Amino acid sequence: MENKQSSSPASFIDSTIVPGDVVLDLSSMTNQTIKLGGGLRQDCDVISAMKAGTLRFSKPNKYWIESSQKRYVPCVEDTVLGIVVDSKADNFLIDIKGPTLAFLPVLAFEGGTRRNIPKFELGTLLYLRVVKANFGMNPELSCTDASGKAAEFGPLKDGYMFETSTGLSRKLLSSPTCPVLEALGKKLSFEIAVGLNGRVWVNAASPDTVVVAANAIMNSESLSTAQQIIMVEHLLKNIQ
């Protein structure tokens, strides 16, 4: 089977590709810097696919393969929801649904020093950023953005966390706003944190709101835009 090849990156965007397909030829892309997301690898001047899915592109220069799967493959700059499973002298060990546990350095917090190391109980849910994801090594996480600020990262208290496919997680974070979230936001007030590792956290003043939002999100993956709106309206009748 011959590999697809193209000197134009745009030729494969939003197209279905399979492992081994050559999607980018860097030798024909002079003076351009690109970022590779999940599912792509570089071999000299060639970027090829490692899994089946749809090639996506986001400005200014990031490419990745979007697919729906239960297993999460860590990628640098991904935002994830992690669960603390152990604590060491220098690191917290975090479950991010990946092939291996990730580690969160005790100083990877805004203003982190040896004098103010945070203490987390086992099972604590954290919103995190992947900063290193090298093959064959445990991923490294951080509770700060690229500028070292805490931003929205850190512990997620109360609320309800549930798991989805990685494909649904990406849809929830897409722009424009995912239809199910837009429909829910018009009627309900709630907080949400979405991890690209297939975990979603929802919190609201009312438990009924949390249940409706969680059910709507979990049921939305295989529905069209119109079907998502109808489904949300049906669920909202249960709390009115």
Wavefront OBJ file of the C-alpha trace (Angstrom):
o trace
v 0.000 0.000 0.000
v 1.489 3.332 -1.028
v 1.640 6.188 1.424
v -0.150 9.403 0.609
v 2.291 12.231 0.086
v 1.799 15.924 -0.408
v 3.914 19.048 -0.327
v 0.870 21.079 0.660
v -0.191 20.773 4.340
v -3.706 21.971 3.503
v -4.383 18.975 1.255
v -4.968 16.612 4.189
v -6.617 18.924 6.721
v -10.023 17.565 7.811
v -9.349 14.374 5.814
v -9.288 10.826 7.159
v -5.814 9.306 7.351
v -4.388 5.987 8.530
v -1.091 4.951 10.179
v 1.836 5.383 7.808
v 0.311 8.166 5.734
v 2.789 10.979 5.066
v 0.916 14.201 5.757
v 3.679 16.833 5.680
v 6.972 17.198 3.831
v 9.090 19.694 5.762
v 11.654 20.019 2.979
v 9.080 21.957 0.949
v 8.049 24.189 3.884
v 10.830 26.765 4.143
v 11.016 29.149 7.099
v 7.987 27.603 8.809
v 7.726 26.300 12.350
v 5.024 23.778 13.170
v 3.794 22.108 16.339
v 2.855 18.430 16.317
v -0.037 17.176 18.411
v -1.194 13.667 19.171
v -0.961 10.960 16.517
v 1.863 12.495 14.461
v 5.591 11.852 14.457
v 8.605 13.330 12.688
v 11.188 11.243 10.822
v 13.798 13.568 9.310
v 11.832 15.883 6.967
v 8.684 13.765 6.943
v 5.660 13.989 9.266
v 3.606 10.800 9.274
v 0.527 9.455 11.030
v 0.761 6.974 13.892
v -2.965 6.333 14.231
v -6.160 6.516 12.212
v -8.327 9.604 12.452
v -8.916 13.053 11.002
v -6.042 15.487 10.509
v -6.799 18.786 12.217
v -5.094 22.171 12.132
v -5.350 25.181 14.418
v -3.764 28.553 13.813
v -1.054 29.519 13.761
v 0.824 26.242 13.297
v -0.462 23.170 15.179
v -1.384 19.856 13.545
v -2.850 16.772 15.224
v -4.924 13.676 14.503
v -8.378 13.702 16.037
v -9.935 10.362 16.877
v -12.300 8.976 19.464
v -10.683 6.541 21.867
v -10.683 5.594 25.522
v -6.920 5.499 25.943
v -5.190 8.852 26.180
v -1.759 9.489 24.649
v -0.121 12.513 26.357
v 0.986 15.459 24.223
v 2.808 18.651 25.242
v 0.483 21.586 26.062
v -2.549 19.333 26.526
v -4.759 20.300 29.453
v -5.817 17.258 31.469
v -7.706 16.220 34.587
v -5.470 14.121 36.822
v -6.007 12.189 40.031
v -3.337 12.109 42.754
v -2.414 8.470 43.434
v 0.811 8.868 45.414
v 3.106 11.489 46.918
v 6.919 11.437 46.902
v 9.537 13.830 48.227
v 9.919 15.667 44.922
v 6.824 14.703 42.943
v 3.168 13.814 43.067
v 2.246 10.769 40.975
v -0.818 11.486 38.861
v -3.205 9.225 36.941
v -4.095 10.901 33.627
v -5.495 7.788 31.854
v -2.246 7.416 29.922
v -0.033 4.359 29.396
v 1.968 5.318 32.519
v 1.527 7.530 35.547
v 2.592 11.157 35.134
v 4.569 13.126 37.683
v 3.885 16.606 38.997
v 6.952 18.262 40.573
v 6.201 19.763 43.980
v 7.591 23.094 42.717
v 5.446 23.178 39.550
v 3.039 25.719 41.064
v 2.924 29.497 40.914
v 5.547 30.797 43.324
v 6.415 27.228 44.292
v 9.245 26.861 46.837
v 10.337 24.230 49.324
v 8.640 26.253 52.059
v 5.170 26.177 50.556
v 4.835 22.722 48.991
v 1.113 21.949 48.564
v -0.395 18.955 50.291
v -2.889 16.831 48.387
v -4.789 13.846 49.689
v -4.895 10.713 47.569
v -7.786 10.981 45.122
v -7.569 14.776 44.761
v -8.651 15.920 41.297
v -6.352 18.458 39.602
v -6.577 20.511 36.414
v -3.109 20.332 34.835
v -0.966 21.098 31.810
v 1.345 18.577 30.127
v 4.838 20.064 29.788
v 6.851 16.993 28.741
v 5.665 13.887 26.896
v 8.691 12.012 25.567
v 8.315 8.467 24.253
v 9.227 5.846 26.849
v 9.207 8.325 29.739
v 6.629 9.342 32.307
v 4.887 12.578 31.282
v 5.611 15.699 33.322
v 2.817 18.012 34.433
v 2.497 21.540 35.761
v -0.105 23.576 37.661
v 0.853 26.779 35.831
v 0.436 28.189 32.344
v 3.386 28.879 30.028
v 4.086 32.185 31.826
v 4.279 30.513 35.257
v 0.900 31.783 36.472
v -1.640 29.527 38.152
v -4.420 30.699 35.808
v -7.224 28.116 35.978
v -4.947 25.229 36.978
v -5.040 23.508 40.362
v -7.411 21.452 42.540
v -11.047 21.020 41.492
v -13.186 20.884 44.615
v -16.659 19.422 44.993
v -18.535 18.811 41.744
v -18.689 15.584 39.758
v -16.053 14.064 37.463
v -16.906 11.576 34.724
v -15.051 9.995 31.836
v -15.663 10.322 28.101
v -13.784 9.454 24.940
v -10.898 11.714 23.930
v -12.838 12.655 20.804
v -15.739 14.064 22.820
v -13.329 15.992 25.028
v -11.888 17.753 21.977
v -15.378 18.554 20.702
v -16.247 20.146 24.057
v -13.177 22.379 23.783
v -13.718 23.269 20.142
v -14.538 26.702 18.751
v -17.263 27.735 18.142
v -18.831 26.440 21.330
v -20.003 22.832 21.242
v -23.822 22.745 20.667
v -24.579 20.795 23.848
v -22.659 23.281 26.015
v -24.237 26.247 24.261
v -27.735 24.823 24.825
v -27.020 24.063 28.483
v -25.469 27.489 29.073
v -28.617 29.269 27.919
v -30.667 27.683 30.717
v -28.270 26.598 33.452
v -25.435 28.087 35.478
v -22.546 25.698 36.072
v -18.752 25.363 36.048
v -16.982 22.928 33.763
v -13.397 21.768 33.260
v -12.567 19.514 30.314
v -9.397 17.461 30.043
v -8.149 16.253 26.675
v -7.525 12.921 28.393
v -11.243 12.137 28.367
v -12.293 13.477 31.764
v -14.873 16.165 32.470
v -15.661 17.931 35.762
v -18.947 19.730 36.365
v -19.992 21.770 39.401
v -23.106 23.805 40.191
v -25.099 25.115 43.132
v -27.810 22.508 42.544
v -27.145 18.737 42.349
v -29.933 18.500 39.753
v -28.025 20.883 37.497
v -24.877 18.775 37.791
v -26.801 15.599 36.890
v -28.496 17.179 33.865
v -25.280 18.741 32.551
v -23.304 15.507 32.974
v -25.984 13.374 31.323
v -26.359 15.796 28.430
v -22.621 15.823 27.756
v -22.266 12.032 27.956
v -25.227 11.516 25.602
v -24.103 14.082 23.020
v -21.167 12.366 21.319
v -23.052 10.595 18.534
v -25.788 13.224 18.077
v -26.113 15.928 15.448
v -26.404 19.594 16.423
v -30.212 19.526 16.198
v -30.408 16.276 18.157
v -28.192 17.691 20.919
v -30.489 20.701 21.340
v -33.604 18.503 21.477
v -31.940 16.175 23.995
v -30.988 19.097 26.268
v -34.541 20.478 26.154
v -35.886 17.057 27.133
v -33.490 16.749 30.079
v -34.281 20.271 31.292
v -37.943 19.309 31.720
v -36.869 17.043 34.581
v -35.704 19.963 36.727
v -38.331 22.554 35.890
l 1 2 3 4 5 6 7 8 9 10 11 12 13 14 15 16 17 18 19 20 21 22 23 24 25 26 27 28 29 30 31 32 33 34 35 36 37 38 39 40 41 42 43 44 45 46 47 48 49 50 51 52 53 54 55 56 57 58 59 60 61 62 63 64 65 66 67 68 69 70 71 72 73 74 75 76 77 78 79 80 81 82 83 84 85 86 87 88 89 90 91 92 93 94 95 96 97 98 99 100 101 102 103 104 105 106 107 108 109 110 111 112 113 114 115 116 117 118 119 120 121 122 123 124 125 126 127 128 129 130 131 132 133 134 135 136 137 138 139 140 141 142 143 144 145 146 147 148 149 150 151 152 153 154 155 156 157 158 159 160 161 162 163 164 165 166 167 168 169 170 171 172 173 174 175 176 177 178 179 180 181 182 183 184 185 186 187 188 189 190 191 192 193 194 195 196 197 198 199 200 201 202 203 204 205 206 207 208 209 210 211 212 213 214 215 216 217 218 219 220 221 222 223 224 225 226 227 228 229 230 231 232 233 234 235 236 237 238 239 240
